Amino acid sequence: MSAQDGAYRRRKRRFPMITVGLVAAAVIGVGGAGWWIWESSAGERAILTVKWWAIAATTHAGFAVDEVLVRGRRETSTAQLLDAVQLARGDPIFAFDPDEVRTRIEALPWIQSVTVSRQLPSTVTVSLVERTPLAIWQRRGRFAMIDHGGHVIETPQIERFNDLLVVVGDDAPSHTAELLRTLAAEPQLMMRVKAAVRIGARRWNLRLDNGVDVQLPEDNAEVAWARLAVYERDNGILERNVQMLDLRLPDRVIVRKGREAEPDAPVAGRKT
């Protein structure tokens, strides 16, 4: 350990004593003039004066921001975070309000939750939990990402997430997680779903990668989805000349063929 390191450690050991001394001095000063402070119009100014005098003294003693340590940042830009934190190297570490910083960071698009804390003498720690995009919501010609809770992530940078499902409908965000759980039960079939449209705030229509539309029922959508998966494995229905598959009836799949073929025809008509 060098002489310089030893000096640093000795100073660090003295910090708690310095802090106690400064706080004690502030309390004594306020206590001695307490009656005058609270009974006069200058009371608030006097308290603030003592407060900032104590903060300035602790800063000279080494309690100043030297590092802002950020954990959990993936999508939030450094510029956005710095603008929200509003701290610079050398700022008094006791002068900023962690709750105010937390509130500003929580207002950023990607942030789900955040904790802000001091690590004396000179470090501020910011721990982020960012939102995970679940789908892309199309509404009135505009696109935005949504997370598992249906929260809209207001960011224009969605090009990297073009492989996500596109959902349409005013109430689509609050029902997308449930839809994806239903689709995930048949992963091979789910891979072919490119968009989902919420119909009448009750059910979904799906658009597959080959342009086929699938109408899911309002109730027991997971049963209908499993039935389609079985029918596809057994009959390869999605490779035929099909425009629409209606799964809303519990005992059959109704197929609308392509334009050059015959009109609508029911298939898989055996009741269970």
C-alpha positions in Angstrom: 0.0 0.0 0.0 1.5 3.4 -1.0 1.7 6.4 1.3 -1.0 8.0 -0.8 -3.3 5.0 -0.3 -2.7 5.2 3.5 -3.6 8.8 3.6 -6.8 8.2 1.7 -7.8 5.4 4.2 -7.0 7.6 7.2 -9.2 10.4 5.8 -12.0 7.8 5.1 -11.9 6.6 8.7 -12.4 10.2 9.9 -15.5 10.9 7.8 -18.0 9.6 10.4 -16.5 11.8 13.1 -16.5 14.8 10.8 -20.2 14.2 9.9 -21.2 13.8 13.5 -19.4 17.1 14.4 -21.1 19.0 11.6 -24.6 17.7 12.4 -24.0 18.5 16.1 -22.9 22.0 15.3 -26.0 22.5 13.1 -28.3 21.2 15.9 -26.7 23.4 18.5 -26.9 26.5 16.2 -30.5 25.9 15.5 -31.4 25.0 19.1 -29.7 28.2 20.5 -31.8 30.4 18.3 -34.8 28.1 18.1 -37.4 30.4 19.6 -36.3 33.3 17.4 -36.3 31.1 14.2 -39.8 29.8 14.6 -41.3 33.1 15.8 -39.8 35.2 13.0 -40.5 35.4 9.2 -36.8 34.6 8.7 -37.2 31.1 10.2 -37.3 29.2 6.9 -34.4 31.1 5.5 -32.4 30.5 8.6 -33.1 26.7 8.5 -32.1 26.5 4.9 -28.9 28.5 5.6 -27.9 26.0 8.3 -28.8 23.1 6.1 -26.7 24.3 3.1 -23.9 25.3 5.4 -23.8 21.7 6.7 -24.0 20.2 3.2 -21.2 22.4 2.0 -19.1 21.3 5.0 -19.7 17.6 4.3 -18.8 18.2 0.7 -15.4 19.6 1.7 -15.0 16.6 3.9 -15.2 14.3 0.9 -19.0 13.5 0.7 -19.4 14.5 -2.9 -20.6 12.6 -5.9 -17.7 10.9 -7.7 -19.6 8.0 -9.5 -23.2 7.2 -10.5 -23.4 3.4 -10.7 -26.2 2.1 -13.0 -27.4 -1.5 -13.0 -30.0 -3.1 -15.3 -29.8 -0.6 -18.2 -30.4 -2.1 -21.7 -32.7 0.1 -23.7 -32.7 3.4 -21.8 -30.2 5.7 -23.4 -27.4 7.2 -21.4 -28.5 10.7 -22.4 -32.1 10.1 -21.1 -30.8 8.7 -17.8 -28.3 11.5 -17.2 -31.0 14.1 -17.9 -33.2 12.4 -15.3 -30.6 11.9 -12.7 -29.3 15.5 -12.9 -26.1 14.8 -11.0 -22.6 15.8 -11.9 -19.2 14.8 -10.4 -18.5 16.9 -7.4 -22.1 17.6 -6.4 -22.8 17.3 -2.7 -24.0 13.8 -2.1 -26.4 14.9 0.6 -28.0 17.7 -1.6 -30.0 15.5 -4.0 -33.3 13.8 -3.1 -33.3 10.1 -4.1 -37.1 10.1 -4.3 -37.2 13.0 -6.8 -34.5 11.3 -8.9 -36.5 8.0 -8.8 -39.7 9.8 -9.9 -37.9 11.4 -12.9 -36.4 8.1 -14.0 -39.7 6.2 -13.6 -41.2 8.6 -16.2 -38.8 7.3 -18.9 -40.4 5.0 -21.5 -38.6 1.8 -20.7 -38.6 2.0 -17.0 -40.8 -0.4 -15.0 -39.3 0.3 -11.6 -36.1 1.9 -10.1 -34.3 2.3 -6.8 -31.9 5.2 -6.1 -29.6 5.1 -3.1 -26.5 6.7 -1.7 -23.3 4.7 -1.0 -21.2 7.0 1.2 -19.0 8.7 0.8 -19.2 9.3 -3.0 -21.3 6.8 -5.0 -25.0 7.0 -6.1 -26.5 3.7 -7.2 -29.4 3.5 -9.7 -30.9 0.0 -10.1 -33.3 -0.3 -13.1 -35.9 -2.9 -14.0 -36.8 -2.2 -17.7 -39.9 -3.3 -19.4 -39.8 -6.3 -21.8 -41.6 -5.7 -25.1 -44.3 -8.3 -25.8 -46.0 -7.1 -29.0 -46.4 -4.2 -31.3 -49.7 -2.4 -31.0 -51.2 -0.8 -34.1 -53.8 1.9 -33.4 -55.1 4.6 -35.8 -52.1 4.1 -38.1 -49.5 4.4 -35.4 -47.3 1.7 -33.9 -46.1 1.3 -30.3 -44.7 -1.5 -28.2 -46.5 -3.0 -25.2 -45.2 -5.1 -22.3 -46.7 -8.1 -20.5 -48.9 -5.8 -18.4 -50.3 -3.9 -21.4 -48.2 -0.8 -20.6 -47.4 1.2 -23.8 -43.7 1.8 -24.3 -43.5 5.2 -26.0 -40.4 5.0 -28.1 -40.0 5.5 -31.9 -37.2 2.9 -32.0 -39.2 -0.3 -32.8 -37.5 -1.5 -35.9 -35.4 -4.0 -33.9 -38.6 -5.6 -32.7 -40.3 -6.2 -36.0 -40.5 -9.9 -35.3 -43.0 -9.3 -32.5 -46.7 -10.0 -33.0 -48.7 -7.1 -34.2 -52.0 -6.6 -32.4 -54.9 -4.3 -33.4 -57.8 -3.0 -31.3 -58.4 -0.5 -28.5 -58.4 -3.1 -25.8 -55.7 -5.3 -27.4 -52.9 -4.3 -25.0 -54.7 -5.6 -21.9 -55.5 -9.0 -23.6 -52.3 -9.7 -25.5 -50.5 -11.6 -22.8 -53.5 -14.0 -22.4 -53.6 -14.5 -26.2 -49.9 -15.3 -26.4 -50.3 -17.9 -23.6 -53.0 -19.5 -25.7 -50.9 -19.5 -28.8 -47.8 -20.8 -27.0 -49.6 -24.1 -26.3 -49.0 -24.9 -30.0 -45.6 -23.5 -30.7 -45.3 -24.7 -34.3 -48.6 -23.1 -35.2 -47.8 -20.0 -33.1 -44.7 -19.3 -35.2 -46.9 -18.7 -38.2 -49.1 -16.0 -36.5 -48.1 -12.5 -37.6 -50.9 -10.3 -36.5 -54.0 -10.5 -34.3 -57.1 -8.2 -34.4 -59.4 -7.8 -31.4 -63.0 -8.1 -32.5 -65.7 -6.4 -30.6 -63.7 -6.4 -27.4 -64.6 -10.1 -27.1 -62.3 -12.3 -29.2 -59.4 -12.4 -31.7 -58.9 -12.9 -35.5 -55.4 -14.1 -36.4 -53.5 -13.5 -39.6 -51.0 -16.2 -40.5 -47.8 -15.9 -42.5 -49.4 -17.2 -45.7 -52.3 -14.7 -45.5 -54.9 -17.1 -44.0 -57.2 -15.6 -41.4 -58.2 -17.7 -38.3 -61.3 -16.7 -36.3 -61.0 -17.7 -32.7 -64.1 -18.1 -30.5 -64.9 -15.8 -27.6 -64.8 -18.7 -25.1 -62.4 -21.6 -24.9 -60.0 -20.2 -27.5 -57.3 -22.5 -26.3 -59.5 -25.6 -27.1 -60.1 -24.3 -30.6 -56.5 -23.5 -31.2 -55.5 -27.0 -30.1 -58.1 -28.4 -32.5 -56.7 -26.4 -35.4 -53.1 -27.7 -34.6 -54.4 -31.3 -34.7 -56.2 -30.7 -37.9 -53.2 -29.1 -39.5 -50.9 -32.0 -38.5 -53.4 -34.6 -39.8 -54.6 -32.8 -43.0 -52.1 -30.0 -43.8 -55.0 -27.6 -44.2 -52.8 -24.5 -44.1 -51.0 -25.7 -47.3 -54.2 -25.8 -49.3 -56.1 -23.1 -51.1 -57.6 -21.5 -48.0 -58.5 -17.9 -47.2 -60.2 -18.2 -43.8 -60.6 -20.8 -41.0 -63.6 -20.2 -38.7 -63.1 -22.0 -35.3 -66.0 -20.4 -33.5 -68.1 -23.5 -33.6 -67.0 -26.1 -31.0 -67.5 -29.2 -33.2 -66.1 -28.2 -36.6 -63.7 -26.0 -38.6 -65.4 -24.0 -41.3 -63.1 -23.3 -44.3 -63.4 -20.5 -46.8 -61.4 -21.3 -49.9 -59.5 -19.0 -52.1 -61.1 -17.0 -54.9 -60.4 -19.4 -57.7 -61.9 -22.3 -55.8 -65.3 -23.3 -54.5 -67.2 -21.1 -51.9 -67.4 -21.8 -48.2 -67.6 -25.4 -47.0 -67.7 -27.0 -43.6 -65.1 -29.6 -42.8 -64.3 -31.8 -39.8 -68.1 -32.0 -39.2 -68.2 -34.9 -36.7 -69.7 -33.8 -33.4 -68.1 -34.7 -30.2 
